[in-house]
Amino acid sequence: MPKGRPVASEIRQHIVEILNVIGKGYGYDIYQIYDDIYPRVSMRVIYYHLKKGLQTGEFRVDKVKQEQGNYSWGSVAEKVYYALGENARPKADPRVKEALDKRKQKK
């Protein structure tokens, strides 16, 4: 058995399932959807797995967008939008579609 952390990750697979349904999204948006469906994880873990997924080819950066606003750190927020990469293997988890339909009904 090789040493170190395994390459596959349950959390990263859940993010793949979310991006499979929404197409593309930024970190905080993905975190909110993840929190509605799967066991609670920190936002930091989501960002870690997005970064790791870039290295493994499961995700790719779709675009980087500068948004103006009144934030605690200044007037500009940089949002990195992620999409599925070539190594992503979605399994079509029905819970993701159901949760997104419920979110749309609430709005």
N, C-alpha and C positions, 0 to 999 in steps of 0.2 A: 504494500500500500504506500503510495507516495506521501511525502510529508507536506504539511501546510494545509491551508484552507481548500476545501473542494471548489472546483470551478462552478458547478451548478448551484443554484440558490432558489429556494422556494419563494422568497420575497421578490427576486428578480423575475421569476416566472409569473408571479401575480401582476407585476408591472407590465410584462409582455401582454398578458390577457387584457389589461386596461387599455393599453395603446392599440391593441388589435381592434377594439370597439370604437374608441374615440378618434383614432387616426393619428393625431399629434396633440401634445399637451406640454405644459411647463411643469416644473417640479411641484409647486404648491398645489396646483390643480390635480395632479396625479395623486399627491398625498391625501387630499380631501376625499377623492373617490376610493382610494385604498382603505382609508379609515372607515368608510361606510360599509365595506364589504368584508374585509379580512381582519384577523386579529390585530390589535393596536401595535403599531411600531412608531418610533420617533421619526420626525421629519428628516433628521440627520441621516438615518438609515436609508431612507428613500433616495436622498441625494447621493449617498455612497454607492448604492446599487445602480443609479443612473450613470454615474461616472464609470463604474466597473463594467456596465453593459456596453459603454462606448468602446472599451478596450477589447471586449470579447466579440464585438460585432452584433450584439443583440439589439442595440439602439444606435441611432445616428442623430446628429444635430440637424433639425429641419431648418431652423432659422433662429437668429438672435435678434430680439426686438428691444429697443429702448422706449420705455413708457414714462411719460411725464406724470407727476402727481405730487401730493404732499405727504411724503414718507418721513419717518423718524430719522432716517439717515441722509436725507436730502431730497432733491426734487426729481431724480431720475432713478428708475428701477430697470435693471437689465433682466429680461426674461429669455431663457434658453428653451426653445421648443424642441421636444424629442419626438421621434417617430421610430417605427420598427426598422431594425437593420436586417442585413442579409442572413444572419445566423439566428434570428428569432424563430422560435418554434411554438406558435400559439396553439392552444388546445381547445379554444372556444368555450370558456367557462360561462355557463348561462347566468350565474349570479351577477356578473358584471353588467350584462344587458338589462337585467331586472332592476338593479340598483340605479342605473342611469335613467331608465324609464320613470322610476319613482322620483328621482331628482327633478326631472322635467315637469312632472305633474305638480310638484310643490311650488314651482315658479309660476 
